[in-house]
Amino acid sequence: MPANPFAKTPKVVVTFASTADAIAMESDAQAYGLPGRIVPVPSEIDAGCGLAWCCDAADREKLVAGLKEFGIVHEGVFAVELY
């Protein structure tokens, strides 16, 4: 039986204090080859500017290492299940 396409899957969500930081993340991620994309902050998380960076949970180590290595400004890193 195929996997349910409407099931939630584990994700990593990075939050930001400002929209400028979120937009900078998009540029930095492209420059440094970090996985993910900009999304609205999920309702499960109470955070900052309303924008977040999201990637698959399998990419957590690469993303977190990139945040640290490249000094990317962010508020927090969360594990959530999203559609």
DSSP file (Angstrom, degrees, kcal/mol; ACC not computed):
  #  RESIDUE AA STRUCTURE BP1 BP2  ACC     N-H-->O    O-->H-N    N-H-->O    O-->H-N    TCO  KAPPA ALPHA  PHI   PSI    X-CA   Y-CA   Z-CA
    1    1 A M              0   0    0      0, 0.0     3,-0.1     0, 0.0     0, 0.0   0.000 360.0 360.0 360.0 130.9    0.0    0.0    0.0
    2    2 A P        -     0   0    0      0, 0.0     2,-0.0     0, 0.0     0, 0.0  -0.269 360.0 -91.1 -68.5 155.7    1.5    3.4   -0.9
    3    3 A A        -     0   0    0      1,-0.1     3,-0.0     2,-0.1     0, 0.0  -0.305  46.9 -99.0 -63.6 148.9    2.3    6.0    1.7
    4    4 A N    >   -     0   0    0      1,-0.2     3,-1.6    -3,-0.1    -1,-0.1  -0.594  26.8-155.2 -71.4 116.7   -0.5    8.5    2.6
    5    5 A P  T 3  S+     0   0    0      0, 0.0    -1,-0.2     0, 0.0    -2,-0.1   0.640  93.5  55.2 -69.8 -11.5    0.3   11.7    0.7
    6    6 A F  T 3  S+     0   0    0      2,-0.1     2,-0.2    -3,-0.0    -2,-0.1   0.278  83.9 112.4-102.8   9.4   -1.7   13.6    3.3
    7    7 A A  S <  S-     0   0    0     -3,-1.6     2,-0.1     1,-0.1    75,-0.1  -0.534  73.2-109.6 -82.2 148.1    0.2   12.4    6.3
    8    8 A K        -     0   0    0     -2,-0.2    75,-0.3    73,-0.1    -1,-0.1  -0.474  34.3-159.2 -72.1 147.9    2.4   14.7    8.3
    9    9 A T  E     -A   82   0A   0     73,-3.1    73,-2.4    -2,-0.1     2,-0.2  -0.935  27.6 -91.5-128.4 153.1    6.1   14.2    8.0
   10   10 A P  E     +A   81   0A   0      0, 0.0    47,-1.7     0, 0.0     2,-0.3  -0.419  51.3 173.0 -66.4 132.9    9.0   15.2   10.3
   11   11 A K  E     -AB  80  56A   0     69,-3.3    69,-2.0    45,-0.3     2,-0.5  -0.902  31.1-129.9-134.2 162.2   10.5   18.6    9.5
   12   12 A V  E     -AB  79  55A   0     43,-2.9    43,-2.1    -2,-0.3     2,-0.5  -0.974  24.8-165.0-112.5 130.6   13.0   21.0   11.0
   13   13 A V  E     -AB  78  54A   0     65,-2.9    65,-3.0    -2,-0.5     2,-0.5  -0.973   5.5-162.5-121.8 127.4   11.9   24.6   11.3
   14   14 A V  E     -AB  77  53A   0     39,-3.0    39,-2.6    -2,-0.5     2,-0.2  -0.927  13.2-154.8-108.3 129.0   14.2   27.5   12.0
   15   15 A T  E     -AB  76  52A   0     61,-2.4    60,-3.3    -2,-0.5    61,-0.7  -0.667   3.7-154.6-105.3 161.3   12.6   30.7   13.3
   16   16 A F        -     0   0    0     35,-0.7    33,-2.0    58,-0.3    34,-0.3  -0.948  21.5-137.3-135.1 150.8   13.8   34.3   13.0
   17   17 A A  S    S+     0   0    0     -2,-0.3     2,-0.3    31,-0.2    -1,-0.1   0.756  90.1  26.2 -77.1 -26.1   13.3   37.5   14.9
   18   18 A S  S  > S-     0   0    0      1,-0.1     4,-1.7    30,-0.1     5,-0.1  -0.946  73.2-121.7-139.4 157.7   12.8   39.6   11.8
   19   19 A T  H  > S+     0   0    0     -2,-0.3     4,-2.6     1,-0.2     5,-0.2   0.869 114.1  59.5 -62.5 -36.8   11.7   39.3    8.2
   20   20 A A  H  > S+     0   0    0      1,-0.2     4,-2.3     2,-0.2    -1,-0.2   0.897 104.5  49.4 -60.2 -40.2   15.1   40.6    7.1
   21   21 A D  H  > S+     0   0    0      2,-0.2     4,-1.9     1,-0.2    -1,-0.2   0.893 111.0  49.9 -65.8 -39.1   16.8   37.7    8.9
   22   22 A A  H  X S+     0   0    0     -4,-1.7     4,-1.5     2,-0.2    -2,-0.2   0.915 112.2  46.6 -65.3 -43.3   14.4   35.2    7.2
   23   23 A I  H  X S+     0   0    0     -4,-2.6     4,-1.7     1,-0.2    -2,-0.2   0.884 110.2  53.8 -66.9 -38.2   15.0   36.7    3.8
   24   24 A A  H  X S+     0   0    0     -4,-2.3     4,-3.1    -5,-0.2    -1,-0.2   0.878 104.0  57.1 -62.3 -36.8   18.8   36.7    4.5
   25   25 A M  H  X S+     0   0    0     -4,-1.9     4,-3.2     1,-0.2     5,-0.2   0.899 102.8  54.0 -60.5 -40.4   18.5   33.0    5.3
   26   26 A E  H  X S+     0   0    0     -4,-1.5     4,-1.6     1,-0.2    -1,-0.2   0.927 112.9  42.4 -60.6 -44.3   17.0   32.3    1.8
   27   27 A S  H  X S+     0   0    0     -4,-1.7     4,-2.3     2,-0.2    -2,-0.2   0.920 116.1  48.4 -67.2 -44.8   20.0   34.0    0.2
   28   28 A D  H  X S+     0   0    0     -4,-3.1     4,-2.8     1,-0.2     6,-0.2   0.907 108.7  53.9 -63.2 -42.2   22.5   32.3    2.5
   29   29 A A  H  X>S+     0   0    0     -4,-3.2     5,-2.1     1,-0.2     4,-1.0   0.905 110.4  46.7 -60.5 -41.6   21.0   28.9    2.0
   30   30 A Q  H  <5S+     0   0    0     -4,-1.6     3,-0.4    -5,-0.2    -1,-0.2   0.924 114.5  47.2 -65.8 -43.6   21.3   29.3   -1.7
   31   31 A A  H  <5S+     0   0    0     -4,-2.3    -2,-0.2     1,-0.2    -1,-0.2   0.869 121.3  35.8 -66.0 -37.1   24.9   30.5   -1.5
   32   32 A Y  H  <5S-     0   0    0     -4,-2.8    -1,-0.2    -5,-0.2    -2,-0.2   0.394 109.3-114.9-101.5   2.3   26.0   27.7    1.0
   33   33 A G  T  <5 +     0   0    0     -4,-1.0    -3,-0.2    -3,-0.4    -4,-0.1   0.845  55.0 163.3  70.8  34.1   23.9   24.9   -0.4
   34   34 A L      < -     0   0    0     -5,-2.1    -1,-0.2    -6,-0.2     2,-0.1  -0.667  36.4-116.4 -87.9 142.1   21.7   24.5    2.7
   35   35 A P        +     0   0    0      0, 0.0     2,-0.2     0, 0.0    -1,-0.1  -0.376  64.7  46.9 -76.4 152.4   18.5   22.5    2.3
   36   36 A G        -     0   0    0     -2,-0.1     2,-0.3    17,-0.1    19,-0.2  -0.655  59.1-113.9 123.8-172.3   15.0   23.9    2.8
   37   37 A R  E     -C   54   0A   0     17,-1.8    17,-2.7    -2,-0.2     2,-0.3  -0.975  34.8 -84.2-159.7 163.3   12.7   26.8    1.9
   38   38 A I  E     +C   53   0A   0     -2,-0.3    15,-0.2    15,-0.2    -2,-0.0  -0.567  50.9 165.4 -74.5 135.7   10.8   29.7    3.5
   39   39 A V  E     -C   52   0A   0     13,-2.8    13,-3.0    -2,-0.3     2,-0.1  -0.940  43.9 -88.8-141.0 162.5    7.4   28.9    5.0
   40   40 A P  E     -C   51   0A   0      0, 0.0    11,-0.3     0, 0.0     3,-0.1  -0.478  59.6 -91.3 -66.2 148.4    5.0   30.6    7.3
   41   41 A V        -     0   0    0      9,-2.0   -26,-0.0    -2,-0.1     6,-0.0  -0.461  49.4-114.4 -61.5 125.9    5.8   29.8   11.0
   42   42 A P    >   -     0   0    0      0, 0.0     3,-2.0     0, 0.0    -1,-0.1  -0.269  19.0-117.0 -61.8 150.2    3.7   26.7   11.9
   43   43 A S  T 3  S+     0   0    0      1,-0.3    -2,-0.1     3,-0.1     0, 0.0   0.719 111.6  68.9 -62.6 -21.4    0.9   27.2   14.5
   44   44 A E  T 3  S+     0   0    0      2,-0.0     2,-0.4     1,-0.0    -1,-0.3   0.665  95.9  64.7 -69.6 -15.7    2.7   24.8   16.8
   45   45 A I    <   -     0   0    0     -3,-2.0     2,-0.8     2,-0.1    -1,-0.0  -0.925  68.0-154.9-116.6 131.7    5.5   27.3   17.2
   46   46 A D        +     0   0    0     -2,-0.4     2,-0.3     0, 0.0    -3,-0.1  -0.880  45.1 137.1-102.5 102.1    5.2   30.7   18.8
   47   47 A A        -     0   0    0     -2,-0.8     3,-0.4     1,-0.1    -6,-0.1  -0.990  49.6 -71.3-153.3 156.3    8.0   32.8   17.3
   48   48 A G  S    S+     0   0    0     -2,-0.3   -31,-0.2     1,-0.2    -1,-0.1   0.633  94.9   1.3   7.4-120.1    9.2   36.0   15.8
   49   49 A C  S    S-     0   0    0    -33,-2.0    -1,-0.2     2,-0.3   -32,-0.1   0.513  89.2-105.8 -85.4  -9.5    8.4   37.5   12.4
   50   50 A G  S    S+     0   0    0     -3,-0.4    -9,-2.0     1,-0.3     2,-0.4   0.280  91.4  94.7 100.3 -11.9    6.0   35.0   10.9
   51   51 A L  E     + C   0  40A   0    -11,-0.3   -35,-0.7   -35,-0.2    -1,-0.3  -0.885  48.5 174.6-113.5 148.4    8.4   33.5    8.5
   52   52 A A  E     -BC  15  39A   0    -13,-3.0   -13,-2.8    -2,-0.4     2,-0.4  -0.918  30.9-117.5-142.8 166.9   10.5   30.3    9.0
   53   53 A W  E     -BC  14  38A   0    -39,-2.6   -39,-3.0    -2,-0.3     2,-0.4  -0.926  33.9-169.1-107.4 135.0   13.0   28.1    7.2
   54   54 A C  E     +BC  13  37A   0    -17,-2.7   -17,-1.8    -2,-0.4     2,-0.3  -0.978  13.9 158.7-131.5 137.8   11.8   24.5    6.8
   55   55 A C  E     -B   12   0A   0    -43,-2.1   -43,-2.9    -2,-0.4     5,-0.1  -0.949  48.0 -76.6-145.8 168.1   13.6   21.3    5.7
   56   56 A D  E >   -B   11   0A   0     -2,-0.3     3,-1.9   -45,-0.2   -45,-0.3  -0.339  41.4-119.2 -63.9 146.8   13.2   17.5    6.0
   57   57 A A  G >  S+     0   0    0    -47,-1.7     3,-1.8     1,-0.3     4,-0.3   0.808 112.1  67.1 -58.0 -30.7   14.2   16.1    9.4
   58   58 A A  G 3  S+     0   0    0    -48,-0.3    -1,-0.3     1,-0.3     3,-0.2   0.728  99.1  52.0 -63.5 -20.8   16.8   14.0    7.6
   59   59 A D  G <> S+     0   0    0     -3,-1.9     4,-2.4     1,-0.2    -1,-0.3   0.277  77.1 108.1 -97.6   9.8   18.7   17.2    6.7
   60   60 A R  H <> S+     0   0    0     -3,-1.8     4,-3.1     1,-0.2     5,-0.3   0.918  76.5  49.2 -55.8 -51.0   18.8   18.5   10.3
   61   61 A E  H  > S+     0   0    0     -4,-0.3     4,-2.4    -3,-0.2     5,-0.2   0.917 112.8  47.2 -58.3 -45.4   22.5   18.0   10.9
   62   62 A K  H  > S+     0   0    0     -4,-0.2     4,-1.9     2,-0.2    -1,-0.2   0.915 115.5  45.8 -62.8 -43.3   23.5   19.7    7.6
   63   63 A L  H  X S+     0   0    0     -4,-2.4     4,-2.5     2,-0.2    -2,-0.2   0.949 114.3  45.8 -66.4 -49.6   21.2   22.6    8.3
   64   64 A V  H  X S+     0   0    0     -4,-3.1     4,-2.0     1,-0.2    -2,-0.2   0.896 112.8  51.1 -63.2 -40.4   22.2   23.1   11.9
   65   65 A A  H  X S+     0   0    0     -4,-2.4     4,-3.2    -5,-0.3    -1,-0.2   0.903 110.8  49.9 -61.7 -40.7   25.9   22.8   11.1
   66   66 A G  H  X S+     0   0    0     -4,-1.9     4,-2.4    -5,-0.2     6,-0.3   0.892 106.9  53.9 -66.1 -40.4   25.4   25.5    8.3
   67   67 A L  H  <>S+     0   0    0     -4,-2.5     5,-1.9     2,-0.2     4,-0.4   0.929 116.9  38.5 -57.8 -44.8   23.7   27.9   10.7
   68   68 A K  H ><5S+     0   0    0     -4,-2.0     3,-0.9     3,-0.2    -2,-0.2   0.948 116.6  49.0 -71.4 -50.6   26.6   27.6   13.1
   69   69 A E  H 3<5S+     0   0    0     -4,-3.2    -2,-0.2     1,-0.3    -3,-0.2   0.878 119.7  36.6 -59.4 -41.3   29.4   27.6   10.5
   70   70 A F  T 3<5S-     0   0    0     -4,-2.4    -1,-0.3    -5,-0.2    -2,-0.2   0.379 106.5-121.8 -97.7   3.8   28.2   30.5    8.5
   71   71 A G  T < 5 -     0   0    0     -3,-0.9     2,-0.4    -4,-0.4    -3,-0.2   0.863  41.0-178.0  62.6  37.9   26.9   32.5   11.5
   72   72 A I      < -     0   0    0     -5,-1.9     2,-0.3    -6,-0.3    -1,-0.2  -0.584  26.7-124.0 -75.8 123.5   23.3   32.7   10.2
   73   73 A V        +     0   0    0     -2,-0.4     2,-0.3   -52,-0.1   -48,-0.1  -0.506  48.3 146.8 -72.0 126.2   21.2   34.8   12.6
   74   74 A H        -     0   0    0     -2,-0.3   -58,-0.3     1,-0.1     3,-0.1  -0.966  46.6-135.9-153.2 165.8   18.1   32.9   13.9
   75   75 A E  S    S-     0   0    0    -60,-3.3     2,-0.3     1,-0.3   -59,-0.2   0.907  74.9 -22.3 -90.2 -54.3   15.9   32.5   16.9
   76   76 A G  E     -A   15   0A   0    -61,-0.7   -61,-2.4     2,-0.0     2,-0.4  -0.971  45.3-128.9-156.4 166.4   15.4   28.8   17.3
   77   77 A V  E     -A   14   0A   0     -2,-0.3     2,-0.3   -63,-0.2   -63,-0.2  -0.994  32.2-176.8-124.8 125.7   15.5   25.3   15.7
   78   78 A F  E     -A   13   0A   0    -65,-3.0   -65,-2.9    -2,-0.4     2,-0.6  -0.918  24.8-138.8-127.7 147.7   12.4   23.1   16.2
   79   79 A A  E     +A   12   0A   0     -2,-0.3     2,-0.3   -67,-0.2   -67,-0.2  -0.934  39.8 154.6-102.3 122.5   11.4   19.6   15.3
   80   80 A V  E     -A   11   0A   0    -69,-2.0   -69,-3.3    -2,-0.6     2,-0.5  -0.929  43.1-118.9-140.2 164.0    7.7   19.4   14.1
   81   81 A E  E     +A   10   0A   0     -2,-0.3     2,-0.3   -71,-0.2   -73,-0.1  -0.946  40.2 172.1-107.2 126.8    5.5   17.3   11.9
   82   82 A L  E      A    9   0A   0    -73,-2.4   -73,-3.1    -2,-0.5    -2,-0.0  -0.864 360.0 360.0-130.2 161.4    4.0   19.1    9.0
   83   83 A Y              0   0    0     -2,-0.3   -76,-0.1   -75,-0.3   -75,-0.0   0.441 360.0 360.0 -77.3 360.0    2.0   18.3    5.9
